[in-house]
Amino acid sequence: MESNTAPTAPAEAPDTSPLDRTPSGHAAGGAGYHPDLTNDDLAPLTRQTWRSYNIFAFWMSDVHSVGGYVTAGSLFALGIASWQVLVALVGGIVIVNVFTNMVAKPSQRTGVPYPVVNRAVFGVRGANIPAIIRGLIATAWYGVQTYLASQALTIMFLKFLPGSAALLEPSFLGLDALGWISYGILWVAQAALFWRGMESIRRFIDFAGPAVYIVMIALAVYLVSQAGWGGVSLTLSAGPPLDLGASIPVMLSAVAIVVSYFSGPMLNFGDFARYGRSFQAVKKGNLLGLPVNFLFFSLLTVICASATVPVFGRLITDPIETVDAIGTPFAILLGGLTFVTATVGINIVANFISPAFDFTNVSPRRISWRAGGMIAAVGSVALTPWNWYGDAQAIQYSLGVLGALIGPLFGILIAGYYLVGHQRIAVDDLFTMGPAGRYWYRRGVNPNAVRALVASGTASVAVAVVPAVVVDLGGPSVVWVSNYSWFVGCGLGLLIFRALERRWPRMPSLDPADESVDDGTAPTPA
């Protein structure tokens, strides 16, 4: 990050945090922050200028991807009526919207990213535990998303440069030479964008989401013009419809799928909410970017996918494959580049920025925000995602295990900030090392948070992994249970941490009248 100030925006009515900010970019007293806990990238922001549109564009970049297209389309193919799918979509995305606002508030109020907010709950040293877990998850998915986008780039190479097919023969570490070239181009492009800082990233996501909408709408218009409205259906399932009793569990699974799909960005959102000019602006951006945007994009997706049946004679749920099937060079080039851009957008916001904050939080004195991001980028290559992404068992026992911990981390943070901490944070103490700090706990670690994470994480991982193991061993199939691992982990994390804090209180009871305390229940002064 170029500085610890948020990207600039057009002049508006002033909106400051209740903290006494100093011109240096730190909160009052920032000069005394311990160097092992702070650098310019982690310190509280002096200027929080992202408007609602910037938050809206963030979610457009997250939703408008190949993964979002396939996920939305898959819900209409579950065998339930279209109105039931819409109910499930609304239910799931409303849950995401509510939880996103909850995780946004502490970061927006204090101006610090997710790993720093966690110091209030886990302790100034213990916060490295969730930071490392989150960083590993994001690094793995960063490699996967880059690989998926590189496949689209490879298709374009083969279409427009037929001679590049010769590069499919030589391979290294399981990936052919053309694949390495495509992966390398996207890897360098993403790293270059990240290196330019948050202002450039903000401009990119402001552009990427709307750009995908333009192409999606153009694609829908073309396909409907070819198929006619009579050839479009909101139900993609070819099987018999389910009755009401059988459809309810499917609807609940659809809700869980929506929440699980957004669980990573939901947990990471504090890293972006810290730039919001006000909590109201963040909430408005979330409303536009989640319920409104997701429903419209889902309908657009199912119209496009449904129209592929009469136009191409088969159901196509991958947008890259759809533009490839159209066959014209312009469509392939425009569609391919657009969806590559969309995938880069989600990769940057979901899997690059967050591990950058996580890894710099581990050692702020030695690792800058940029260095943290590059650690994630290099690590994503070292994992060689092309070798294991297609292996369901490899994903289940690696990303499945790590991903199952997102729910517990979320539940513990929400319990700590809202239920135990009553929305009060002593910001300066987030950067204080030693017994003088109110978040020192036991040698910098809150044992209640660690115990809650171990207990709820064990249960969540079991729900995510055990059903697949049972099937592999020849047992009955209950894999649908895995859809609810996030809810199990989140609920248990919240309940266990709250119970432990009631039995053995660790978090400080802060006085809202204390000028060093941000009281999240009080309105932000104008």
C-alpha positions, 0 to 999 in steps of 0.5 A: 500500500502506498500509504495508510490513507484510503483512496481519495474521492470527490469532496463530500460532507466531512465524516470523521471517526470518534478517534482524535486522528493526527496528521501523521496517519495514526490515531492520537498517541500513535507515535507510541505504538509498539513497532512489533504491532504496527506499520503504516499499513496497519495503523488506523486511517486518518481519511476514510473516503470510500463511498457507497459506489466503491463498496457496490463495485467491490461486490460486483467484482466479487459476484461477477466471476466465472465462479459466481456465474456457475454458482448462480446457475447451479441453484436453478438446476436443483430440481426446485421451482424457480420461485423457490430458487429465488426465495433461497437466493433472497434468504441466503444473500440477506444472511450474507448482507447482515453478517457482512455489515456486522464484520464491517462495523469494527473495522470501519469505526476504528480504521484498522483491518481484520487482523488488527481488530482481532487483537481485541478478541484473541490478544495482540499476539494471539491475533496471528492465529486467525491471521495465518489461517486466513492467509493460508486459505487465501493463498491457496485460492489465489493460485486456484483462481489464477489457474482458472483464469489462465485456462481462458487465456490459453483458449484465446491463445489457441484460437488466435495463435494456432502455432501456440499448440506446439507449446502444449507438448513440453511440460514442467511440474505438471503444467505445459509450457503454454499453461505456464505462459498464461499463468505467468501473464496473469500472475504478473498482471495481478502482482503489478496491480497490487503493487500500485496500491489501494488507489489503483485497486479501487479504480480497477474494481470500479471498472471491472464489475460494470464491464462484466455487466455490459458484456453479460447483458450483451450476451443475454440479448444475443442469446435471447434474440437467437432463441426467442423468449419462448426458449428461455426458462428460469428452471434449468433442471431437466429432472422432475420437479420436487414436491413441497416436502422434498423441496424444503431441504433443497432450498435450505441447502441452496441458502447454505451454498450462497452463504458458503460461497461468500464466506471468504469475502464476508470474513475479509470485508473489514479490510475494505470497510475500514476505507468507508467514509461512514458505516451508513455508506458501507451499509448502503453499498452492501445493500446495492452490491449484495441483495440487489446486485446478486439477484439481478446477476443471477437472473441474467445468468439463468437467462443466458444459460437457459438460452444456450439449450435452443441455441447450441443444443445443450446446456452450457453453464460456463460463460467462457464456454458459451462465448467459445460456442458462439464462434466469432473471433470478436465474441471470443476475444471480448468475452474471454478478456472480460471474464478474465478481468472479472476473475482477476477482480475477485482474486485481487479483492478476495485472495490478495489484499487480505493475506497481505494484511495477514502476513504483515500483521505477523511481523509488521517491522519486517513485512510490509503490506506489499511484501505480505501480498508477494508472499501470498503470490509466490506461495500460490505458485509453490502450491502448483494448484493445477496438480490438485485442483481437479482432485476432489479428495485433495481439495476436501482434505486441504481447502475443505479443512481450512475453509471449514475454519472460516465459520469459527473465526467469524463467530468468535469475532462477532461474539467478542465485538458485539456480545462480550465487548459491547462494540467498544474497542480501545484502539491504542491498546491494539498496538500496545505490547506488554501488561500495560495494554488491555489486550495483553491477556496472558502473554499476548494471547486470550486463552478463551478465544483459542479454546473456542477456536479449537472446539468449534473448528474441530466440529466444523472440520468434522462436518465438512470432511467426515461425510465424504470419508463415510462415502469413500468407505462405502457408508451412506451418503450424507454429504449434504451435511457438509453444506452447513459446516460454516453455520456449525462453526460460526454458531459454535464459535460464538456460543463457546467463546461467549460462555468461556468469557462469562465463566472466566472473563478475559476481555476488558470492560471498557467505559464508553465515556473513556476518550480512548475507547471507540463506542460503536453504539454511539453515532459518528460525529459529523 
